[in-house]
Amino acid sequence: MSSSATPRPSVLFVCVHNAGRSQMAAAFLTHLAGDRIEVRSVGSAPADAVNPAVVEAMTEVGIDISAETPKILTVEAVQASDVVITMGCGDTCPVFPGKRYLDWQLDDPAGQGVDAVRPIRDAIETRVRVLISEVASG
């Protein structure tokens, strides 16, 4: 492994009101991509905690997100990212020339129980695996 490797691409997940899909997607990307991609997750408003059903659904597949603290979206966070993934944000996410934006339309698990969250989790994992191959390869 070379120490002069190219810097890791940075991916920012932006989700309205810190909804659980942003945390799940960021957790999957971090878990599956390892040290190939830097991952951050933010929301458009502060949240007290991650949905307990999201925590439970992720624990079932070996990913612990119970200690994650969602961050509020800032212009600086977008500027510092190579890829920005918006989830249901509409025009609330600042757009900058030269940035790569992707939009995911996935069901929002906020306020739902674990039985409803599991299929959303699985759909996110499938999408994340595709994203890794696209982003990690440049």
N, C-alpha and C positions, 0 to 999 in steps of 0.2 A: 504494500500500500504506500502510495507516494504522499509526502507531506506537502507537496505543492499542488494538491488537488484543487479543482475549481470550487469556489464557495457553494454551499448548498443553496438550492432555490428556496425561496420563502413563500409560504402559502398562508393567506389570511382568510379565515371563515368569518363572514359578517351575517348575522341573523337578527331579525327584528325582535326586540325584547328578550334577548338572550335565550331564545327557544332551544329546547333540548337537542334538536337535530344538529345545531352547530357544534355543541359539545361532543356529540357522538361522532360526527364526521371528523373533527379534529383529533379525537382520541384514536379512531381507526387509522387515520393517516399517520399519526405519530407512531403507533404500534406496528403497523405493517411496513412503513417505509424505513424504520430505524433511523440511522444517522444520515440518510440521503436527502431528507427534506426537513426544513425548519417549519414548524406549524404553530399558528396562533389562532385563537378563537375569541371573537368579540361580539358584542351586541349593541343595539342602538339605545338601550336603556339599562340601568343597573338591575341586578337580580340578587335576591337574598341567598339563594342556593340553587343547585342543579336539581331538577325534578327527581325525586327518589325512585320513581319507576325507571328513569333513564339509567340511574346508578345501578339498580338491580339488573336491568337487561344487559348492561355492559359487563357487570361482574360475572354473569353467566358465561361470557365468552373470554374471561380472563383479563379484562381491562378495567382498572380501577380509576374512576373519574370523580370519586366522592370528595376529593380534596381540591378539585379544580375551582378556581374563582373566575367567573366570567368578567371580562373587562369591557369598558365602554368604548365604543368606536371613536377613533380620532383620525384627523387628516393625516397625522404623522404615521399612524399604523398602516394606512393605505399606501402612502408614499414609500414606506420601507419594505413593501412586499412585491415579489415578482408576479404572483398570481393572486387575484382577489376573487373569492367565491362568494356570491351573494345568494341568500336564501330568503325569498319573499320580501326583499327590501324595497323594491320599486326604485324610486329616485332618491331614497334617503341616504344612499352610499355615495360619497364624493367620487367623481370619475376624473382620472388624469390621463392625458395623452401618453401613449406608449405602454400603458399597463395592460396586462392580459386579464380579462374578466370572464368568469363563467357564472352561469345562473342555474341553480338547482331548484326544481319545484318538487319538494318532498313534503309529505304530511308532517305536520308539527306535533310532536308528542307532548307538548306542554299540557299539564293537567290530566293526562291520560294514565291509566294503569299499565302495569307491565305487560299484560296480554296484548294490549293495543300497540305498545312500543316495540315488541319483538319484531314484527314484520317490517316496521320502519327501520329498525336497526339493521336487519338483513339487507334491505334495499340500499341503505347507505354504505354498508360494507362492499357490496357489489360495485357501486359507483366509485368508491374510494380506490379499489384495486385498479380500475381503469385509469383514474386520475394519476396514480403513482407511475404507471407506465408512461403517461404523457409528460408529466412534470419532471420526473427523474431523468428522462432522456433528453431534456432541454427543449 
